[in-house]
Amino acid sequence: MRKRITAKQVAEELGISIMTVSRALNNRPNVDDKTREKVISTARRMGYVPDHIAKSLVLQKTFTIGLVVPEITHSFFPEAIRGIEEAAYGAGYQLILTHSAEDSERENKALQTLASKRVDGILISTAESVTDYESYESIMRLKLPIVFFDRCVYGIGASCVSIDDFESAKKITAHLIQHGYKKIAHLSGPSSVSIGRARIEGFKNAMDENGLSINDELIIESGFHEAGGYESMLKLLQLPKEKQPQAVVAVNDPAAFGAMNAILENGLRIPEDIAIVGFSDDIRAELMPTPLTTIRQPAYEVGKRAAQKLLAHIENKDEIIDEIIIKSEIVIRESCGCYSDGKKI
């Protein structure tokens, strides 16, 4: 078995100190560019591979970040992961990605696994079935930094990065109201998840402020996926004709996609018979038979800012706990029946 080439051997090859080799290989200051290039090319030629285990023991760091996402089919999370990876890689960290599949038990096991691998911090977007916060608090008792993104947990002393879900839901509901819709349904997310609570409250607030009554029959918990949106829309279409909604606000785009399929399968038109809006600007939103009006979430920016905040917590134990809000915007397409200039189709 071939022996590992060490920094000492690289230093001997070049006739310089081990400290200079270490500084050059780790991109530290106090090494001129010519020497740095010579060290790197010699190390590569000799087959030098950094000993990350030894480095971790010395620095008490693994230079890894744990990441837990609830699902990966919704385009928000792949894009957020891209932002996370960009920030982590730029700081010299690698990601360990886990997937909870919206299951709290699976999420808890993922957290335990990441802690056992001694990651330096954890980024998480909570699963929809979570009912208590003990798993997060147990991680925090280990003095392991944790930052929530998109789906957040408040009041336990952890930072969070998200958009303003309340204001965004209020804005897109108000958009429908301003164009004459009065009977508006909401396909909601689970109340156990922060975005589910915030978005339904934003919907209700817009209705209240515009003097419209809130009909509980028109609020159905769909969850975050196409199947739930489809089934929930079928329930709305089973109401007497006079009670059926003129428009629908879905908690996210996948729920809206499911609802759109149900509308079309029942021989109705979008937006002529029922208008619909979503939330997140999924990559499929503009490719639907009737392109979907939605709230654009800057997923990449959310992920990048969350990773940056976690890195700040890792590097500085006194980093302030913060709630970072990233600005969103409404994207008007045909499904709401409104032109972007304010006219109704």
C-alpha positions, 0 to 999 in steps of 0.5 A: 500500500502506497504511503500518504505523502505528507506536507513535511515531504513537500517541504523537504522537496522544495527546501522550505519550511513546513509552515510555509507549505501549510500556509500555501496549501491552505491559502493563508497570508504571508506567502508570495504568489510565486512560492504558493504556485510552486508549493501547489504544483509540487504537492500535486505532482507528488500526489499530496492529499490533505489529511482532513481528519488530522486538521479536524482534530487540531481545529476541532472542526469537520468543515461540514454542514448538515442540511435537512430538506423536507422534499426535493421535487418542489423546485424551491429546494433544489434552487435553495440548495444551490445557494447553500452550496455556493456559500458553503463551498466558498467558505471551505465547507462541504454539505451533507444532504439529508431528506425528511420526506415530510416525516418528523421521525425521519427528520429526527433521525437525520438530525441525530445522524448529522450530529453523530457525524460531528457536523459544524452546524445544521441548516433545516427546513421543517417537515410538515408533520412536526408537532414539537420542537424537542429534536431541535432543542436537543441539537441546540443543547449540544451547542451545535448551531442550527439555522432554519430556512423557509419553514421556520421555528420561532422562539427557541433561540435559533436564527431563521431566513425566509420571505415574509409569508404573511405579507406575500399571501396578503398581497396576492389575495389582495390582487385578486380582490382588486380585480373584482373577485369576492368568493375566494377559496384558500388551499392551506398548508398544515398549521404546524408549519410556519409558512402554512400559518403565515399564509392563511393569516395573510389570506384572511387579513386581505379578506378582512381589510377589504370587507369580504366575509371568510367562508370556512367552507372555502378554506381546505387544508391541501398540504404542499403537494399536487395530490392534496391540491387536486383532492381539495379542489374536488371538494370545492367543486362538489359544493353547490354552484352558488357556493363555489369559489370564483378564485383560489389562493393556493399555499404553494405552486404544487398545490395550485398545479393539482387544483388546476388539473381538477378544474380542467378535468371538470370541464371548467376554464382557467381563469374564465370560470375559476381564477387561481394563484400560487406561491413560490414560482415553481419552474413549471408555473409558466409552462402550465396550459394556463401560466400560473400567477404566483409569488416569486420566492428568491430560493437561491438567495434564501439558501445562500443567506441561510448558509452565510448566517450558519457560518457566522454562528459557527465562526462566532459563538456570540453571533446574534440570533436573527430573523432575516427576511428576503423580499418576494414579488408577485408574478402576474400571468394568465391564471388570475385573469388580470393583465399586469397593467391592472386591467382584467382579461 
